[in-house]
Each structure stands twice: as structure tokens, then as C-alpha cells.
């Protein structure tokens, strides 16, 4: 059973040789899945009332596309909260440097 669970969390390449965890594959769907996972897990461990990016599909897609631009090298975020936006930005642009400030 454990082997099946591990295999289902991997994305196989066309050659089938190397497996990549789904969260490392850059796509809008994976970015949304990451943000929703962060939302579910944060609600599990603490209660928060602030807004987050998963409440707006349009904003989520905008964040993803902006972060994906080839000239984006550094992303600065004010208000980390549970990391929803950070997950989207880093999924869209894994080579970007993310700086977050939270009070």
C-alpha cells in the first residue's frame, strides 16, 4: 500500500526513467493544488481569518503568470500567512528567489 501511495505522488517522464514529485512540476493546476493543500493543512493546525489566494481563481492565475515571466528573478512578499502565494510563485518560477516579510 505504501508503495502505491508513493508511486501516485510522482510524475513519470516520457522516458519513464526518472520520477518527479508532482509539486515540482510547474503548472497552474499544480500551483492551485499546492495552495489548496496549504489551506487545508493550515486550517488543521490553526484557525486564521485572513484572506488567501485560493479564494480567487483569477488572482491565482495572475500570480502564476506574473511569476513565470522570464525577467522575474526575485519576488518580495509582505505577509506570508500560511504560504499560499509563496507556493504558487515558487511553483511557477522555481529558480526565483523569494523574500517574505511577516509581522
N, C-alpha and C positions, 0 to 999 in steps of 0.2 A: 504494500500500500504506500509506504514512504517513497519508494522508487517511482511510483506512478505520479505522486504529488510533485516530486522534483522534476520529472520529465514534463509535466504540464505547465510548469512555470518557465520553460525555456523555449526559445525560438530557434529553429534549426535553419542553418544557411542552406543555400541551394545545393552546395556540395554535400551537405549532411555531416560534415566533419566536425565543425565547431558549433557549440550551442551557446546562445547569448540569452541572459535573463531578459524577459520582456520589458522590464523597466529601463533597460539600457538601449532599447530600440527607439529612436526618435520618431514620434508620430503624434498627431493631435489626439488620437484615441488613447494612446498610452499615457500622454500627459494628463488627460482627463481622468483616466483610471488611477494614476498616482495621486492626483488632487483629491479624488473621492476616497481613496484609501487613507490619506492623511486625515480627511474629515472624519471618517468612521473611527479611526484609532484615537484621534484627539477627543472625540465625544466619549469614548470608552474610558479614558483616564482622567479627564477633567471637563468641567462644564464651562463653555465660553459663549458669549453673546455677540461678539464682534462679527462683522460680515466676512465673507471669504469668496474667493474667485469661483468656486463651484456653483454658486447661486446664479451665475450669468454665463451661458454658453457663448454669447457674443464676445464678452470680455475675455473669456478663457482663450478663444481662438485668436483674438487680437494680441494678447500677451505672447502666445506661442509664435505667431508670425513675426512680431517685432523682435523677439529674442533670436529668431532664426536668421535674421538679416546678416549678410556676410561681414558687415562693418562693426557688428556688436562684439566687443571683446570683454567688456566689464559691465556688470549690471549692479546697480546700487538700489537697495530696497530699504524703506523705512517702515518698520512694523512687521516683524517676522510671523507673529501669531503662532500657528501650528505648521507653517511651512508650505501651504498650498501653492502660493505663487512661485516660491523657490523651486518646487518640484516641476512646475510647468516650464519655467525658464531654463532650468538645467537639462530637462529632457529635450527641449527644443534646440539648445546650444550647449552640448556637453563640454566644449572647450572654453566657454566663457568663465570669467572669474566673478563670483557672486559675493557682494559685500552686503550684509544685512545689519541694520541697527534696530534694536527693540528696547523699549523702555520698561 
